Amino acid sequence: MKPTGTDVAGLIARSSPAIRRRDAETLTALMQEVSGREPTTWGTIIGFGHCHYRYPTGTEGEMGLLGFAPRKAATTIYLVDGVEKYADDLAPLGPHTTGVGCLYIKDLEQIDLDVLRGILTRSLAWAEAGGSEGMRLTLLG
């Protein structure tokens, strides 16, 4: 995947329902604060930073260091290092569901933003350190 460069504000404005727009504005500010990077679009994903990844299998590509997508059913927050390592943080986070590398949140106002900030900060640090043997990352921006 590559950055598409479409208008971030426009992507947020087109998101529905209204709660996704509200949450997208909050997450944009939070991820910008945590990453120190400007938001860019990757299709329907809003990403912060940019890296090349490579798995031992040879699979490779590009992605944002932090990112989220305001989907209709829930906001998807992408964690490049997966969610498993954050198991202790997920109980106090608030209502959510997970996938292998995603947090799904229906209402950010029910989430402990300090807990989320901690998860995002640690995920970003892992990525900026180059990942691990299971996934090598090279920072591009």
DSSP file with accessible surface (Angstrom, degrees, kcal/mol):
  #  RESIDUE AA STRUCTURE BP1 BP2  ACC     N-H-->O    O-->H-N    N-H-->O    O-->H-N    TCO  KAPPA ALPHA  PHI   PSI    X-CA   Y-CA   Z-CA
    1    1 A M              0   0  120      0, 0.0    61,-0.2     0, 0.0    41,-0.0   0.000 360.0 360.0 360.0 146.9    0.0    0.0    0.0
    2    2 A K        -     0   0  129     59,-0.1    41,-0.1    48,-0.0    62,-0.1  -0.928 360.0 -89.5-127.9 153.2    1.2    3.5   -0.7
    3    3 A P        -     0   0   50      0, 0.0    39,-0.3     0, 0.0    47,-0.0  -0.373  31.8-162.1 -59.5 136.9    0.1    6.9    0.6
    4    4 A T        -     0   0   76     37,-2.5    38,-0.2     2,-0.1    36,-0.0   0.658  19.4-141.5 -96.8 -20.7   -2.6    8.3   -1.7
    5    5 A G        +     0   0   63     36,-1.3     3,-0.1     1,-0.2    37,-0.1   0.612  44.1 151.0  72.8  12.3   -2.4   11.9   -0.6
    6    6 A T        -     0   0   71      1,-0.1    35,-0.4    37,-0.1     2,-0.3  -0.301  61.7 -72.7 -71.1 166.2   -6.1   12.6   -0.7
    7    7 A D     >  -     0   0  106      1,-0.2     4,-2.1    33,-0.1     5,-0.1  -0.416  36.9-157.3 -67.7 118.9   -7.4   15.2    1.7
    8    8 A V  H  > S+     0   0   24     -2,-0.3     4,-2.5     2,-0.2     5,-0.2   0.935  95.0  50.5 -61.4 -47.2   -7.5   14.0    5.3
    9    9 A A  H  > S+     0   0   65      1,-0.2     4,-2.7     2,-0.2    -1,-0.2   0.889 110.3  51.0 -60.3 -38.0  -10.2   16.5    6.3
   10   10 A G  H  > S+     0   0   12      2,-0.2     4,-1.8     1,-0.2    -1,-0.2   0.898 108.4  51.0 -66.0 -41.1  -12.3   15.4    3.4
   11   11 A L  H  X S+     0   0   16     -4,-2.1     4,-0.5     2,-0.2    -2,-0.2   0.934 112.9  46.0 -61.2 -44.5  -11.9   11.8    4.3
   12   12 A I  H >< S+     0   0   12     -4,-2.5     3,-1.4     1,-0.2    -2,-0.2   0.937 110.5  53.2 -63.8 -44.2  -13.0   12.6    7.9
   13   13 A A  H 3< S+     0   0   66     -4,-2.7    -1,-0.2     1,-0.3    -2,-0.2   0.826 108.6  50.4 -62.3 -30.6  -15.9   14.7    6.6
   14   14 A R  H 3< S+     0   0  167     -4,-1.8    -1,-0.3    -5,-0.1    -2,-0.2   0.537  88.5 108.6 -84.2  -7.3  -17.2   11.9    4.4
   15   15 A S    <<  -     0   0   10     -3,-1.4     6,-0.2    -4,-0.5    56,-0.1  -0.421  63.1-121.1 -72.4 144.9  -17.1    9.4    7.3
   16   16 A S  S    S+     0   0   57     54,-0.3     2,-0.2    -2,-0.1    -2,-0.0  -0.982  74.1  36.4-144.5 152.5  -20.4    8.2    8.8
   17   17 A P  S >> S-     0   0   57      0, 0.0     3,-1.6     0, 0.0     4,-1.0   0.602  84.1-113.8 -73.8-177.4  -22.0    8.0   11.2
   18   18 A A  H 3> S+     0   0   58      1,-0.3     4,-2.4     2,-0.2     3,-0.2   0.811 114.0  64.9 -57.0 -32.7  -21.3   11.3   12.9
   19   19 A I  H 3> S+     0   0   46      1,-0.2     4,-2.7     2,-0.2    -1,-0.3   0.851  98.2  55.1 -61.6 -32.8  -19.6    9.5   15.8
   20   20 A R  H <> S+     0   0   14     -3,-1.6     4,-2.5     2,-0.2    -1,-0.2   0.891 107.3  49.7 -67.3 -37.8  -16.9    8.3   13.4
   21   21 A R  H  X S+     0   0   86     -4,-1.0     4,-2.1    -3,-0.2    -2,-0.2   0.946 112.6  47.0 -64.6 -45.8  -16.2   11.9   12.3
   22   22 A R  H  X S+     0   0   73     -4,-2.4     4,-1.9     1,-0.2    -2,-0.2   0.948 115.4  45.0 -59.6 -48.3  -15.9   13.0   16.0
   23   23 A D  H  X S+     0   0    1     -4,-2.7     4,-3.0     1,-0.2     5,-0.2   0.875 109.6  56.3 -66.1 -35.3  -13.7   10.1   16.9
   24   24 A A  H  X S+     0   0    0     -4,-2.5     4,-2.4     2,-0.2    -1,-0.2   0.894 106.5  49.9 -64.5 -38.8  -11.5   10.6   13.7
   25   25 A E  H  X S+     0   0  122     -4,-2.1     4,-1.9     2,-0.2    -1,-0.2   0.927 113.2  46.3 -65.5 -41.9  -10.8   14.2   14.7
   26   26 A T  H  X S+     0   0   55     -4,-1.9     4,-2.5     1,-0.2    -2,-0.2   0.934 114.4  46.8 -65.4 -45.8   -9.8   13.1   18.2
   27   27 A L  H  X S+     0   0    1     -4,-3.0     4,-3.1     2,-0.2     5,-0.3   0.868 108.2  56.1 -66.6 -35.7   -7.6   10.2   16.9
   28   28 A T  H  X S+     0   0   16     -4,-2.4     4,-2.1    -5,-0.2    -1,-0.2   0.952 111.4  43.3 -60.1 -47.6   -6.0   12.5   14.3
   29   29 A A  H  X S+     0   0   58     -4,-1.9     4,-2.4     2,-0.2    -2,-0.2   0.925 116.1  48.4 -63.8 -43.0   -4.9   14.9   17.1
   30   30 A L  H  X S+     0   0    8     -4,-2.5     4,-2.8     2,-0.2     5,-0.2   0.943 114.3  43.9 -64.3 -48.0   -3.8   12.1   19.4
   31   31 A M  H  X S+     0   0    0     -4,-3.1     4,-2.6     1,-0.2     6,-0.4   0.858 112.7  52.5 -69.7 -31.7   -1.8   10.2   16.8
   32   32 A Q  H  X S+     0   0   59     -4,-2.1     4,-2.4    -5,-0.3     5,-0.4   0.927 111.9  46.9 -66.8 -41.9   -0.2   13.4   15.5
   33   33 A E  H  < S+     0   0  122     -4,-2.4    -2,-0.2    -5,-0.2    -1,-0.2   0.944 116.4  43.6 -62.7 -48.4    0.8   14.3   19.1
   34   34 A V  H  < S+     0   0   27     -4,-2.8    -2,-0.2     1,-0.2    -1,-0.2   0.913 124.3  33.7 -65.4 -43.2    2.2   10.8   19.8
   35   35 A S  H  < S-     0   0   13     -4,-2.6    -1,-0.2    -5,-0.2    -2,-0.2   0.733  89.6-138.1 -87.6 -25.9    4.0   10.4   16.4
   36   36 A G     <  +     0   0   69     -4,-2.4     2,-0.3    -5,-0.3    -3,-0.1   0.699  67.7 117.2  70.8  18.1    5.1   14.0   15.8
   37   37 A R        -     0   0   51     -6,-0.4    -1,-0.3    -5,-0.4    -2,-0.2  -0.882  69.3-112.2-121.0 152.3    4.1   13.4   12.2
   38   38 A E        -     0   0  136     -2,-0.3    11,-0.6    -3,-0.1     2,-0.1  -0.485  40.3-104.3 -77.2 148.8    1.4   14.9    9.9
   39   39 A P  E     +A   48   0A  25      0, 0.0     2,-0.3     0, 0.0     9,-0.2  -0.454  39.7 179.9 -74.0 144.1   -1.5   12.7    8.9
   40   40 A T  E     -A   47   0A  54      7,-2.3     7,-3.3    -2,-0.1     2,-0.3  -0.953  26.1-112.8-136.2 158.1   -1.7   11.3    5.3
   41   41 A T  E     -A   46   0A   0    -35,-0.4   -37,-2.5    -2,-0.3   -36,-1.3  -0.718  18.7-173.6 -96.2 145.2   -4.2    9.1    3.6
   42   42 A W  E >  S-A   45   0A   6      3,-2.9     3,-1.5    -2,-0.3     2,-0.5  -0.787  73.6 -67.1-127.6  76.4   -3.6    5.6    2.5
   43   43 A G  T 3  S-     0   0   38     -2,-0.3   -37,-0.1     1,-0.3    -1,-0.1  -0.591 120.0 -12.7  70.1-115.9   -6.9    5.0    0.7
   44   44 A T  T 3  S+     0   0   74     -2,-0.5     2,-0.4    -3,-0.1    -1,-0.3   0.258 121.9  94.0-100.3  11.6   -9.4    5.1    3.5
   45   45 A I  E <   -A   42   0A  26     -3,-1.5    -3,-2.9    24,-0.1     2,-0.6  -0.849  66.5-144.5-102.7 139.8   -6.8    4.9    6.2
   46   46 A I  E     -AB  41  68A   0     22,-3.3    22,-2.1    -2,-0.4     2,-0.3  -0.927  29.5-172.7-102.9 116.4   -5.3    7.9    7.9
   47   47 A G  E     -AB  40  67A   1     -7,-3.3    -7,-2.3    -2,-0.6     2,-0.4  -0.778  22.8-152.8-115.2 159.1   -1.7    7.2    8.7
   48   48 A F  E     -AB  39  66A   0     18,-2.7    18,-1.4    -2,-0.3    17,-0.8  -0.977  69.7  -6.3-132.0 113.9    1.2    8.9   10.5
   49   49 A G  S    S-     0   0    8    -11,-0.6     2,-0.3    -2,-0.4    17,-0.1  -0.248  74.2-115.8  84.9 178.2    4.7    8.1    9.4
   50   50 A H        +     0   0   41     91,-1.8    90,-3.3    14,-0.3    91,-1.5  -0.982  30.3 170.8-158.4 133.1    5.7    5.7    6.7
   51   51 A C  E     -FG  63 139B   0     12,-2.6    12,-2.1    -2,-0.3     2,-0.4  -0.977  30.0-126.6-145.8 160.2    7.8    2.5    6.7
   52   52 A H  E     -FG  62 138B  46     86,-2.8    86,-2.4    -2,-0.3     2,-0.3  -0.905  31.0-160.9-101.8 134.3    8.7   -0.5    4.5
   53   53 A Y  E     -FG  61 137B  47      8,-2.8     8,-1.7    -2,-0.4     2,-0.3  -0.879  11.0-175.6-117.8 152.4    8.1   -3.9    6.1
   54   54 A R  E     -FG  60 136B 115     82,-1.7    82,-2.8    -2,-0.3     6,-0.2  -0.948  10.1-154.7-147.9 126.5    9.5   -7.3    5.3
   55   55 A Y    >   -     0   0   93      4,-2.9     3,-2.5    -2,-0.3    80,-0.2  -0.621  35.7-108.1 -91.7 159.0    8.7  -10.7    6.8
   56   56 A P  T 3  S+     0   0  101      0, 0.0    -1,-0.1     0, 0.0    79,-0.1   0.784 118.9  65.3 -57.4 -24.1   11.1  -13.6    6.8
   57   57 A T  T 3  S-     0   0  115      2,-0.1     3,-0.1     1,-0.1    -3,-0.0   0.604 121.0-107.9 -72.3 -12.7    8.9  -15.2    4.1
   58   58 A G  S <  S+     0   0   25     -3,-2.5     2,-0.1     1,-0.4    -1,-0.1   0.254  73.4 141.0 100.8 -12.3    9.8  -12.4    1.7
   59   59 A T        +     0   0   80     -5,-0.1    -4,-2.9     1,-0.0    -1,-0.4  -0.458  27.0 164.5 -62.8 133.0    6.4  -10.7    1.9
   60   60 A E  E     +F   54   0B  97     -6,-0.2     2,-0.3    -2,-0.1    -6,-0.2  -0.962  10.7 131.8-148.9 165.3    7.0   -7.0    1.9
   61   61 A G  E     -F   53   0B  17     -8,-1.7    -8,-2.8    -2,-0.3     2,-0.3  -0.959  45.7 -80.1 177.5-163.8    5.2   -3.7    1.4
   62   62 A E  E     +F   52   0B  33     -2,-0.3     2,-0.3   -10,-0.2   -10,-0.2  -0.931  41.6 156.2-128.2 151.3    4.7   -0.2    2.9
   63   63 A M  E     -F   51   0B  35    -12,-2.1   -12,-2.6    -2,-0.3     2,-0.1  -0.970  42.7 -84.9-160.1 169.2    2.4    1.0    5.6
   64   64 A G        -     0   0   14     -2,-0.3   -14,-0.3   -14,-0.2   -15,-0.2  -0.461  28.7-131.4 -77.7 154.9    2.0    3.8    8.1
   65   65 A L  S    S+     0   0    0    -17,-0.8    15,-0.5     1,-0.3     2,-0.3   0.875  97.0  10.3 -72.7 -40.3    3.7    3.6   11.5
   66   66 A L  E    S+BC  48  79A   2    -18,-1.4   -18,-2.7   -17,-0.1     2,-0.3  -0.968  84.7 151.0-129.9 151.4    0.4    4.5   13.2
   67   67 A G  E     -BC  47  78A   4     11,-0.8    11,-2.6    -2,-0.3     2,-0.3  -0.985  21.8-167.5-173.0 163.9   -3.0    4.6   11.6
   68   68 A F  E     -BC  46  77A   0    -22,-2.1   -22,-3.3    -2,-0.3     9,-0.2  -0.974  12.4-145.3-153.2 162.6   -6.7    4.3   11.8
   69   69 A A  E     - C   0  76A   0      7,-2.5     7,-2.8    -2,-0.3     2,-1.6  -0.990  16.6-137.6-134.4 124.7   -9.7    4.0    9.6
   70   70 A P  E     + C   0  75A  14      0, 0.0   -54,-0.3     0, 0.0     5,-0.2  -0.626  37.0 179.7 -81.1  85.4  -13.1    5.5   10.4
   71   71 A R        -     0   0   86     -2,-1.6    -2,-0.0     3,-1.0   -56,-0.0  -0.520  38.4-113.2 -85.6 159.4  -15.3    2.6    9.2
   72   72 A K  S    S+     0   0  160      1,-0.2     3,-0.1    -2,-0.2    -1,-0.1   0.916 114.3  40.0 -60.0 -45.9  -19.1    2.6    9.5
   73   73 A A  S    S-     0   0   77      1,-0.3     2,-0.3   -53,-0.0    -1,-0.2   0.842 133.4 -24.6 -75.7 -33.7  -19.3   -0.2   12.1
   74   74 A A        -     0   0   10     -5,-0.1    -3,-1.0     2,-0.0     2,-0.4  -0.966  68.8 -92.3-168.9 160.1  -16.3    0.9   14.2
   75   75 A T  E     -CD  70 105A   2     30,-3.2    30,-2.7    -2,-0.3     2,-0.6  -0.736  39.4-145.2 -83.0 131.2  -13.1    2.8   14.0
   76   76 A T  E     -CD  69 104A   9     -7,-2.8    -7,-2.5    -2,-0.4     2,-0.5  -0.889  10.4-164.1-101.0 122.7  -10.2    0.5   13.2
   77   77 A I  E     -CD  68 103A   0     26,-3.1    26,-2.4    -2,-0.6     2,-0.4  -0.936  13.1-145.5-106.6 123.8   -6.9    1.4   14.9
   78   78 A Y  E     -CD  67 102A  60    -11,-2.6   -11,-0.8    -2,-0.5     2,-0.5  -0.772  12.3-169.1 -94.7 130.4   -3.9   -0.4   13.3
   79   79 A L  E >   -C   66   0A   7     22,-2.9     3,-1.9    -2,-0.4   -13,-0.1  -0.971  13.0-154.3-118.4 116.0   -1.0   -1.5   15.4
   80   80 A V  T 3  S+     0   0   22    -15,-0.5    -1,-0.1    -2,-0.5     3,-0.1   0.766  96.4  48.7 -63.9 -23.9    2.1   -2.7   13.4
   81   81 A D  T 3  S-     0   0   25      1,-0.3     4,-0.3    20,-0.1    -1,-0.3   0.316 115.3-115.3 -98.2   9.6    3.3   -4.9   16.2
   82   82 A G    <   -     0   0   15     -3,-1.9    19,-0.3    19,-0.2    -1,-0.3  -0.037  19.5 -93.7  82.3 171.8   -0.1   -6.5   16.8
   83   83 A V  S >  S+     0   0   12     17,-2.1     3,-2.1    16,-0.3    -1,-0.1   0.673 100.9  85.6 -98.8 -18.4   -2.5   -6.4   19.7
   84   84 A E  G >  S+     0   0  178     16,-0.5     3,-1.5     1,-0.3    -1,-0.1   0.871  85.7  55.9 -55.5 -40.6   -1.3   -9.6   21.6
   85   85 A K  G 3  S+     0   0  103     -4,-0.3    -1,-0.3     1,-0.3     3,-0.3   0.634 102.7  58.3 -70.4  -9.7    1.5   -7.8   23.5
   86   86 A Y  G X>  +     0   0    0     -3,-2.1     3,-1.4     1,-0.2     4,-1.3   0.164  66.2 120.6-103.7  18.6   -1.0   -5.3   24.9
   87   87 A A  H <> S+     0   0   61     -3,-1.5     4,-0.8     1,-0.3     3,-0.5   0.861  73.8  52.5 -53.2 -40.7   -3.2   -7.8   26.6
   88   88 A D  H 34 S+     0   0  154     -3,-0.3    -1,-0.3     1,-0.2    -2,-0.1   0.779 111.1  47.9 -68.3 -25.8   -2.7   -6.2   30.0
   89   89 A D  H <> S+     0   0   40     -3,-1.4     4,-0.6     1,-0.1    -1,-0.2   0.678  96.9  71.8 -85.7 -19.5   -3.7   -2.8   28.7
   90   90 A L  H  X S+     0   0   23     -4,-1.3     4,-0.8    -3,-0.5     3,-0.4   0.846  88.3  59.0 -72.9 -32.6   -6.8   -3.9   26.9
   91   91 A A  H >< S+     0   0   90     -4,-0.8     3,-0.5     1,-0.2    -1,-0.2   0.948 112.4  38.4 -62.5 -48.1   -9.0   -4.6   30.0
   92   92 A P  H 34 S+     0   0   74      0, 0.0    -1,-0.2     0, 0.0    20,-0.2   0.585  98.7  83.0 -79.1  -4.8   -8.7   -1.0   31.3
   93   93 A L  H 3< S-     0   0    0     -4,-0.6    19,-2.9    -3,-0.4    -2,-0.2   0.899  95.4-123.5 -63.2 -41.7   -9.0    0.5   27.8
   94   94 A G    <<  -     0   0   25     -4,-0.8    -1,-0.2    -3,-0.5    17,-0.2  -0.697  57.5  -9.3 119.2-176.3  -12.8    0.3   27.7
   95   95 A P  S    S+     0   0   72      0, 0.0    12,-0.3     0, 0.0    11,-0.3  -0.319  82.4 123.9 -62.0 125.3  -15.2   -1.3   25.2
   96   96 A H        -     0   0   56      9,-0.1     2,-0.3    -2,-0.1     9,-0.2  -0.963  44.6-139.7-164.0 168.4  -13.4   -2.7   22.2
   97   97 A T  E     -E  104   0A  87      7,-1.8     7,-3.0    -2,-0.3     2,-0.3  -0.866  23.1-143.8-130.2 168.8  -12.8   -5.8   20.1
   98   98 A T  E     -E  103   0A  68     -2,-0.3     2,-0.2     5,-0.2     5,-0.2  -0.930  16.5-170.7-134.8 158.8   -9.6   -6.9   18.5
   99   99 A G        -     0   0   24      3,-2.4   -16,-0.3    -2,-0.3     3,-0.1  -0.599  58.7 -75.8-122.0-167.5   -8.1   -8.6   15.4
  100  100 A V  S    S+     0   0  137      1,-0.2   -17,-2.1    -2,-0.2   -16,-0.5   0.924 128.6   5.1 -61.5 -43.9   -4.5   -9.7   15.0
  101  101 A G  S    S+     0   0   21    -19,-0.3   -22,-2.9   -18,-0.1     2,-0.4   0.171 119.3  81.9-126.7  19.2   -3.2   -6.2   14.4
  102  102 A C  E     -D   78   0A  20    -24,-0.2    -3,-2.4    -3,-0.1     2,-0.4  -0.966  53.2-154.5-134.0 145.1   -6.3   -4.1   15.0
  103  103 A L  E     -DE  77  98A   0    -26,-2.4   -26,-3.1    -2,-0.4     2,-0.5  -0.949  17.9-154.3-107.2 133.8   -8.4   -2.5   17.7
  104  104 A Y  E     -DE  76  97A  76     -7,-3.0    -7,-1.8    -2,-0.4     2,-0.4  -0.957  15.3-178.9-111.7 121.2  -12.0   -1.9   16.9
  105  105 A I  E     -D   75   0A   1    -30,-2.7   -30,-3.2    -2,-0.5     3,-0.2  -0.982  18.8-174.4-126.2 127.0  -13.7    0.9   18.8
  106  106 A K  S    S+     0   0  144     -2,-0.4     2,-0.3   -11,-0.3    -1,-0.1   0.740  82.6  19.5 -89.5 -26.8  -17.3    2.0   18.5
  107  107 A D    >   -     0   0   34    -12,-0.3     3,-1.9     1,-0.1    -1,-0.3  -0.820  58.0-165.4-149.5 105.0  -17.2    5.1   20.7
  108  108 A L  G >  S+     0   0    7     -2,-0.3     3,-1.7     1,-0.3    -1,-0.1   0.760  87.8  70.2 -63.3 -24.3  -13.9    6.7   21.6
  109  109 A E  G 3  S+     0   0  144      1,-0.3    -1,-0.3     3,-0.1     4,-0.1   0.705  96.9  53.2 -67.6 -15.8  -15.6    8.6   24.5
  110  110 A Q  G <  S+     0   0  113     -3,-1.9     2,-0.3   -15,-0.1    -1,-0.3   0.410  95.7  90.9 -94.8   1.7  -15.9    5.3   26.3
  111  111 A I  S <  S-     0   0   13     -3,-1.7     2,-1.0    -4,-0.2   -17,-0.2  -0.750  82.9-119.8-101.3 143.5  -12.2    4.6   25.9
  112  112 A D     >  -     0   0   72    -19,-2.9     4,-2.3    -2,-0.3     3,-0.3  -0.709  25.5-162.9 -79.1 104.4   -9.4    5.6   28.4
  113  113 A L  H  > S+     0   0   60     -2,-1.0     4,-2.8     1,-0.2    -1,-0.2   0.788  85.9  58.7 -65.9 -26.2   -7.4    7.8   26.1
  114  114 A D  H  > S+     0   0  115      2,-0.2     4,-2.0     1,-0.2    -1,-0.2   0.907 107.8  46.3 -67.8 -39.9   -4.3    7.6   28.5
  115  115 A V  H  > S+     0   0   27     -3,-0.3     4,-2.2     2,-0.2    -2,-0.2   0.941 114.3  47.9 -64.9 -45.5   -4.3    3.8   28.1
  116  116 A L  H  X S+     0   0    0     -4,-2.3     4,-2.8     1,-0.2     5,-0.2   0.923 109.2  53.6 -62.0 -42.8   -4.7    4.2   24.3
  117  117 A R  H  X S+     0   0   70     -4,-2.8     4,-2.7     1,-0.2    -1,-0.2   0.914 108.3  50.8 -57.5 -42.7   -1.9    6.8   24.2
  118  118 A G  H  X S+     0   0   29     -4,-2.0     4,-2.3     2,-0.2    -1,-0.2   0.919 110.6  48.1 -62.2 -43.7    0.4    4.4   26.0
  119  119 A I  H  X S+     0   0    1     -4,-2.2     4,-2.5     2,-0.2    -2,-0.2   0.942 113.9  46.8 -61.9 -47.6   -0.4    1.6   23.5
  120  120 A L  H  X S+     0   0    0     -4,-2.8     4,-2.6     1,-0.2    -2,-0.2   0.906 111.3  51.5 -62.8 -40.7    0.2    3.9   20.6
  121  121 A T  H  X S+     0   0   67     -4,-2.7     4,-2.3    -5,-0.2    -1,-0.2   0.928 112.9  44.5 -63.0 -44.9    3.5    5.2   22.1
  122  122 A R  H  X S+     0   0  104     -4,-2.3     4,-2.2     2,-0.2    -2,-0.2   0.892 112.9  51.1 -69.0 -38.2    4.8    1.7   22.6
  123  123 A S  H  X S+     0   0    0     -4,-2.5     4,-2.2    -5,-0.2    -2,-0.2   0.932 111.5  48.0 -64.2 -43.3    3.8    0.5   19.2
  124  124 A L  H  X S+     0   0    9     -4,-2.6     4,-3.1     1,-0.2     5,-0.2   0.920 109.8  52.2 -63.0 -43.3    5.4    3.5   17.5
  125  125 A A  H  X S+     0   0   51     -4,-2.3     4,-1.6     2,-0.2    -1,-0.2   0.908 108.7  51.2 -60.4 -41.2    8.7    2.9   19.6
  126  126 A W  H  <>S+     0   0   47     -4,-2.2     5,-2.1     2,-0.2    -1,-0.2   0.938 113.1  45.2 -60.5 -46.0    8.7   -0.7   18.4
  127  127 A A  H ><5S+     0   0    0     -4,-2.2     3,-1.8     1,-0.2    -2,-0.2   0.923 111.4  51.4 -65.2 -44.0    8.3    0.4   14.8
  128  128 A E  H 3<5S+     0   0   85     -4,-3.1    -1,-0.2     1,-0.3    -2,-0.2   0.782 104.1  59.5 -67.0 -22.6   10.9    3.1   15.0
  129  129 A A  T 3<5S-     0   0   85     -4,-1.6    -1,-0.3    -5,-0.2    -2,-0.2   0.479 127.3 -98.2 -82.6  -2.5   13.4    0.6   16.5
  130  130 A G  T < 5 -     0   0   14     -3,-1.8     7,-2.0    -4,-0.2    -3,-0.2   0.564  51.0-102.4 101.0   8.7   13.1   -1.5   13.3
  131  131 A G  E   < -H  136   0B  14     -5,-2.1     2,-0.2     5,-0.2     5,-0.2  -0.505  51.4 -75.9  80.6-142.5   10.5   -4.1   14.3
  132  132 A S  E >   -H  135   0B  49      3,-2.5     3,-1.3    -2,-0.2    -2,-0.0  -0.825  49.3 -76.2-146.6-176.5   11.7   -7.6   15.2
  133  133 A E  T 3  S+     0   0  148      1,-0.3     3,-0.2    -2,-0.2    -2,-0.0   0.826 128.4  54.8 -58.1 -31.5   12.9  -10.8   13.6
  134  134 A G  T 3  S+     0   0   40      1,-0.3     2,-0.3   -79,-0.1    -1,-0.3   0.703 125.6  14.7 -76.8 -18.0    9.3  -11.6   12.6
  135  135 A M  E <  S- H   0 132B  13     -3,-1.3    -3,-2.5   -80,-0.2     2,-0.4  -0.826  70.8-155.4-159.9 110.9    8.9   -8.3   10.8
  136  136 A R  E     -GH  54 131B 114    -82,-2.8   -82,-1.7    -2,-0.3     2,-0.4  -0.787  14.3-162.9 -91.9 133.4   11.7   -5.9    9.8
  137  137 A L  E     -G   53   0B  12     -7,-2.0     2,-0.5    -2,-0.4   -84,-0.2  -0.934  11.6-166.3-119.4 140.9   10.8   -2.3    9.4
  138  138 A T  E     -G   52   0B  86    -86,-2.4   -86,-2.8    -2,-0.4     2,-0.2  -0.993  27.1-125.8-122.8 121.6   12.7    0.5    7.6
  139  139 A L  E     +G   51   0B  73     -2,-0.5   -88,-0.3   -88,-0.2   -90,-0.0  -0.446  31.9 170.5 -69.0 136.2   11.5    4.0    8.3
  140  140 A L              0   0   86    -90,-3.3   -89,-0.2     1,-0.4    -1,-0.1   0.434 360.0 360.0-119.2 -13.0   10.7    6.1    5.2
  141  141 A G              0   0   50    -91,-1.5   -91,-1.8   -93,-0.1    -1,-0.4  -0.980 360.0 360.0 179.0 360.0    9.0    9.1    6.9
